[in-house]
Every structure is written in C-alpha cells, then in structure tokens.
Amino acid sequence: MPVQSSFSRSTVIGRLRAAGCVFAEDEADLLLSAGLATHELINAIQRRVEGFPLEHILGWAEFCGLRIRVGAGVFVPRRRTELLVREAAALLGVAGAERLPSTPPIVVDLCCGSGAVGTALAAMVPGIEVHASDLDPAAVRCARLNVLPVGGVVHEGDLYAALPALLRGTVDMLAVNAPYVPTASISSMPHEARVHEPRVSLDGGPDGLDIQRRVIAEAGVWLRQGGHLLIETSGLQAPQTAAAMVSGGLNPRIARSAEMDATAVIGKLL
C-alpha cells in the first residue's frame, strides 16, 4: 500500500479517531492508498475530520463488490441496499430463463441516486436492459458515470414521468430505494447524511412512506404481468409498505437480513 511520506498511518488514524470516525483504521488506509499528492491528502483528511462523507472525498463507494462513482451532493449507496439487489438478481435469473434471448428482462432503477442498484444488477445478471431515473440533476450526472458503461440508460425526471412511454406494461423489475426517512427523524440522522446528502434523497414525508405510495400506485401501469416491484424500507415500515402493495394489486412478501440490518418488500403483479 503506497503511503505518503509526510504522514504515518498512526497519525492519520489518530486524527480520524479524534474526530469520531468509528472505522478510523479502514478509512486511513483508503485515504493513504488513494494516490493523492501531499496537499491533496492534507485536504482530504481535513474534510473528513470536518464531517464530509469519505465516499465523497474518495469519489467512489463500495457496493456489491463494485466501485460506484459518487460525488458531492449525491446520496451514498448503503450496504443494506445490497439485500434489494440480491433479491432482484434472484428474480431476474428466473425471468431471464422464461424469456427469449432476443427479449432481455427490463429493469428500472427508480430514485436511482448514483445508479448503484442498476449498475450492480447489470454486473450480476448480464444481458438485462437497465433504465435508471432520478429527479435530482446531480444524481443523474453521477448515475450516467456508472450506468452508461454497463449499457444502461439514465433519465431525469419525477419518478415514472422520466421514463419513455414505450416501457409501459413491459418492465420486469422495478427496483426502488425511494427516500423513506420520516421528516421529523432527519434531524437525528448522522451529520454526513443530514448535511452532505440531498434532503430529497432522504425525506419520505411525515411517516416516511409518501414516495413509496406514489411508486406503488403506478407500478401496475409499468410492470408486465408477473413482474416485480422491490422497495427498500425499514423493519417498522415494512407492514405498511406491504399493505400499500396489496391495495395496488401486488402480492407482497417481506425479505429481511439481520446481518445487513436491511428490509425490502417484494410485490408481484397479479
């Protein structure tokens, strides 16, 4: 591991630990191995001490074994979202086996942020057709850096309004990590998220489910019969998300991972 001569690993760890970084050792190793010039490293360490997300400093986040490009003001993909990807990949494997090779499964990464979900699915399930969309122009710019190299397309706009009309009734998979933090809970989130990630990527309304309800309400218009809607949510919110899917004509099940502290609700269009 290349280490800047002006900084010892222990010095960097000490500065990060004093600033409250829980994984100071790992973060120090990442910063020291990033190939930064001395002045860049000084700036990077200072920014981290001041509370900037490490991923924004490095320019990437690890997700599903990939390096996903992220930038300032863009939501950083969380490890818990890997549950959503695993569940989606398993269903897409079945969907792909049921279709002709000339008609690949169509996947939409809605509220895509950096496009991490769509990018990871393209890597795990080769041959799928990926569309990603987001309302935030900064997220769209970032998503294009990740999604375009895997053959996908990124659209800018509010939920389904961003998508080409020709996708109506043809989508095999809607994979959605919509904001689901209740508005009143945002103030208690970690500094990194609360200050440096866009509120639109966090705020799910009074009970955290406003965007989920909008997604579920129109899912049946875009999914093909037998297609699936997957939504990341919290353990407490999952029953409400599932109930909304029932009202929307979907047959839901709840998937959980204690290891990742993750929950997703998976609905099949009947």
C-alpha positions as CSV (number, residue, x, y, z in Angstrom):
1,M,0.0,0.0,0.0
2,P,1.6,3.3,-1.0
3,V,1.8,5.7,1.9
4,Q,2.5,9.4,1.8
5,S,5.9,10.0,3.4
6,S,4.6,13.1,5.2
7,F,2.0,11.1,7.1
8,S,2.3,8.0,9.2
9,R,-0.7,5.7,9.3
10,S,-0.9,6.1,13.0
11,T,-1.0,9.9,12.7
12,V,-3.9,9.7,10.2
13,I,-5.8,7.1,12.3
14,G,-5.3,9.4,15.4
15,R,-6.8,12.4,13.7
16,L,-9.7,10.5,12.3
17,R,-10.4,8.7,15.6
18,A,-10.3,12.0,17.5
19,A,-12.9,13.3,15.1
20,G,-15.2,10.4,15.9
21,C,-14.7,8.2,12.9
22,V,-15.7,4.7,14.1
23,F,-13.7,2.9,11.4
24,A,-10.6,5.1,11.6
25,E,-8.2,2.4,10.6
26,D,-10.0,1.4,7.5
27,E,-10.6,5.0,6.5
28,A,-6.9,5.9,7.0
29,D,-5.9,3.0,4.7
30,L,-8.3,4.1,2.0
31,L,-7.1,7.7,2.1
32,L,-3.4,6.8,2.2
33,S,-3.8,4.4,-0.7
34,A,-5.7,6.8,-2.9
35,G,-2.6,8.1,-4.7
36,L,-3.1,11.7,-3.5
37,A,-0.4,14.3,-3.6
38,T,0.6,15.6,-0.2
39,H,-1.5,18.8,-0.4
40,E,-4.5,16.7,-1.6
41,L,-4.1,14.3,1.2
42,I,-3.9,17.1,3.8
43,N,-7.2,18.5,2.3
44,A,-8.8,15.1,2.2
45,I,-8.0,14.4,5.9
46,Q,-9.2,17.8,6.9
47,R,-12.5,17.4,5.0
48,R,-13.1,14.0,6.7
49,V,-12.4,15.5,10.1
50,E,-14.9,18.2,9.3
51,G,-17.5,15.5,8.6
52,F,-17.6,15.2,4.8
53,P,-18.6,11.6,3.8
54,L,-15.5,9.5,3.0
55,E,-17.1,8.4,-0.2
56,H,-17.5,11.9,-1.5
57,I,-13.8,12.6,-0.7
58,L,-12.6,9.4,-2.5
59,G,-15.1,9.8,-5.3
60,W,-16.5,6.3,-5.0
61,A,-18.4,3.9,-2.7
62,E,-18.0,0.2,-2.4
63,F,-21.3,-1.6,-3.3
64,C,-21.9,-5.2,-4.2
65,G,-18.2,-5.6,-4.8
66,L,-18.1,-2.7,-7.2
67,R,-16.7,0.8,-7.0
68,I,-19.7,3.1,-7.6
69,R,-18.8,6.7,-8.6
70,V,-20.3,9.2,-6.2
71,G,-19.9,13.0,-6.0
72,A,-20.7,15.9,-3.7
73,G,-24.4,16.2,-3.1
74,V,-25.2,12.7,-4.2
75,F,-26.7,10.0,-2.0
76,V,-24.1,7.4,-1.0
77,P,-25.3,3.8,-1.5
78,R,-25.6,1.8,1.7
79,R,-24.6,-1.8,2.3
80,R,-28.2,-2.5,3.4
81,T,-29.4,-1.9,-0.1
82,E,-27.4,-5.0,-1.2
83,L,-30.3,-7.0,0.1
84,L,-32.6,-5.4,-2.5
85,V,-30.0,-6.2,-5.2
86,R,-29.7,-9.8,-4.2
87,E,-33.4,-10.4,-4.1
88,A,-33.8,-8.6,-7.5
89,A,-31.0,-10.6,-9.1
90,A,-32.5,-13.9,-8.0
91,L,-35.9,-13.0,-9.5
92,L,-34.2,-11.7,-12.7
93,G,-32.5,-15.1,-13.1
94,V,-35.9,-16.7,-13.3
95,A,-37.3,-14.0,-15.5
96,G,-34.4,-14.4,-18.0
97,A,-34.9,-18.1,-18.2
98,E,-38.5,-17.6,-19.1
99,R,-37.8,-15.1,-22.0
100,L,-36.4,-15.5,-25.4
101,P,-32.7,-14.3,-25.7
102,S,-33.8,-11.5,-28.1
103,T,-36.1,-10.0,-25.4
104,P,-33.9,-9.4,-22.3
105,P,-35.5,-8.6,-18.9
106,I,-36.2,-4.9,-18.5
107,V,-35.1,-3.4,-15.2
108,V,-35.9,0.1,-13.9
109,D,-33.8,1.6,-11.0
110,L,-36.2,4.2,-9.8
111,C,-35.0,7.0,-7.5
112,C,-31.6,5.8,-8.7
113,G,-29.2,8.3,-7.0
114,S,-25.8,7.2,-8.2
115,G,-27.3,4.3,-10.1
116,A,-25.8,1.8,-7.8
117,V,-28.7,-0.7,-7.9
118,G,-29.0,-0.8,-11.7
119,T,-25.2,-1.0,-12.1
120,A,-24.9,-3.8,-9.7
121,L,-27.8,-5.7,-11.3
122,A,-26.2,-5.3,-14.7
123,A,-23.0,-6.8,-13.3
124,M,-24.8,-9.7,-11.6
125,V,-27.3,-10.5,-14.3
126,P,-25.6,-10.0,-17.7
127,G,-27.9,-9.2,-20.6
128,I,-30.6,-7.2,-18.8
129,E,-31.9,-3.9,-20.1
130,V,-31.3,-1.2,-17.5
131,H,-33.1,2.1,-17.2
132,A,-32.4,4.4,-14.2
133,S,-34.1,7.6,-13.3
134,D,-33.9,10.4,-10.7
135,L,-35.3,13.9,-10.1
136,D,-32.0,15.4,-9.0
137,P,-29.8,16.6,-11.9
138,A,-26.6,16.0,-9.8
139,A,-27.7,12.4,-9.2
140,V,-28.5,11.9,-12.9
141,R,-25.0,13.2,-13.9
142,C,-23.4,10.8,-11.4
143,A,-25.6,7.9,-12.4
144,R,-24.6,8.2,-16.0
145,L,-20.9,7.7,-15.0
146,N,-22.0,4.3,-13.5
147,V,-24.9,3.1,-15.6
148,L,-23.8,4.1,-19.2
149,P,-20.7,1.9,-19.1
150,V,-22.8,-1.2,-18.3
151,G,-25.1,-0.5,-21.3
152,G,-27.9,1.2,-19.4
153,V,-29.8,4.5,-19.9
154,V,-30.4,7.2,-17.3
155,H,-33.4,9.5,-17.4
156,E,-34.1,12.7,-15.5
157,G,-37.5,13.5,-14.0
158,D,-40.0,12.8,-11.3
159,L,-40.5,9.0,-10.8
160,Y,-42.3,7.4,-13.8
161,A,-42.6,10.7,-15.6
162,A,-38.9,10.4,-16.5
163,L,-39.4,7.1,-18.3
164,P,-40.1,6.5,-22.0
165,A,-43.8,5.8,-22.6
166,L,-42.8,2.7,-24.6
167,L,-41.8,1.0,-21.4
168,R,-45.4,0.9,-20.1
169,G,-46.5,-2.6,-19.4
170,T,-43.1,-4.1,-20.3
171,V,-41.0,-3.8,-17.2
172,D,-39.9,-7.0,-15.5
173,M,-38.4,-5.3,-12.4
174,L,-38.9,-2.0,-10.6
175,A,-36.0,-1.8,-8.1
176,V,-36.7,1.2,-5.8
177,N,-34.7,2.7,-3.0
178,A,-37.0,5.7,-2.5
179,P,-36.5,8.1,0.4
180,Y,-38.2,6.6,3.5
181,V,-36.9,8.6,6.5
182,P,-39.8,10.3,8.3
183,T,-39.4,14.1,8.0
184,A,-39.1,14.6,11.8
185,S,-36.3,12.0,12.0
186,I,-33.9,13.7,9.6
187,S,-32.6,16.0,12.3
188,S,-31.3,13.0,14.2
189,M,-29.5,11.4,11.3
190,P,-25.7,11.3,11.2
191,H,-24.0,14.6,10.2
192,E,-22.7,13.1,7.0
193,A,-26.2,12.3,5.7
194,R,-28.0,15.2,7.2
195,V,-25.6,17.9,5.9
196,H,-24.0,16.4,2.8
197,E,-26.7,14.3,1.1
198,P,-29.6,16.0,-0.6
199,R,-32.8,16.1,1.5
200,V,-34.8,14.9,-1.4
201,S,-33.0,11.6,-1.2
202,L,-33.8,11.2,2.5
203,D,-37.2,12.8,3.3
204,G,-40.1,10.4,2.9
205,G,-42.8,12.7,4.3
206,P,-44.5,12.5,7.7
207,D,-44.4,8.7,8.1
208,G,-41.6,8.1,5.6
209,L,-43.9,6.4,3.0
210,D,-45.1,9.3,0.8
211,I,-42.8,8.4,-2.1
212,Q,-43.3,4.7,-1.7
213,R,-47.1,5.2,-2.0
214,R,-46.6,7.1,-5.3
215,V,-44.3,4.4,-6.6
216,I,-46.8,1.6,-5.7
217,A,-49.8,3.4,-7.1
218,E,-48.4,3.5,-10.6
219,A,-46.4,0.3,-10.6
220,G,-49.1,-1.8,-12.3
221,V,-49.1,0.6,-15.3
222,W,-45.4,-0.1,-16.0
223,L,-44.9,-3.7,-14.9
224,R,-45.7,-6.6,-17.2
225,Q,-48.0,-9.3,-15.7
226,G,-45.9,-11.3,-13.3
227,G,-43.4,-8.5,-13.0
228,H,-42.0,-7.4,-9.6
229,L,-41.7,-4.2,-7.6
230,L,-39.0,-4.2,-4.9
231,I,-38.8,-1.4,-2.4
232,E,-36.2,-0.9,0.4
233,T,-37.9,0.1,3.6
234,S,-37.4,-0.2,7.4
235,G,-38.5,-3.1,9.5
236,L,-41.1,-1.0,11.2
237,Q,-42.5,0.4,8.0
238,A,-42.5,-2.9,6.1
239,P,-46.1,-4.0,7.0
240,Q,-47.4,-0.6,5.8
241,T,-45.4,-0.9,2.6
242,A,-46.8,-4.4,2.1
243,A,-50.3,-3.2,2.7
244,A,-50.0,-0.5,0.1
245,M,-48.8,-3.1,-2.4
246,V,-51.9,-5.2,-1.7
247,S,-54.1,-2.2,-2.4
248,G,-52.1,-1.6,-5.6
249,G,-52.8,-5.1,-7.0
250,L,-49.5,-6.6,-5.9
251,N,-48.9,-9.8,-3.9
252,P,-46.1,-8.8,-1.4
253,R,-43.6,-10.6,0.8
254,I,-41.1,-9.2,3.2
255,A,-37.4,-10.0,3.0
256,R,-35.0,-9.3,5.9
257,S,-31.3,-9.5,6.7
258,A,-30.2,-9.2,10.3
259,E,-26.6,-9.1,9.1
260,M,-27.1,-6.1,6.9
261,D,-29.9,-4.6,9.1
262,A,-31.9,-4.5,5.9
263,T,-35.6,-4.9,4.9
264,A,-37.2,-5.0,1.5
265,V,-40.8,-5.6,0.4
266,I,-41.2,-7.5,-2.8
267,G,-44.5,-7.3,-4.7
268,K,-45.5,-9.4,-7.7
269,L,-48.1,-8.0,-10.1
270,L,-51.0,-10.4,-10.2
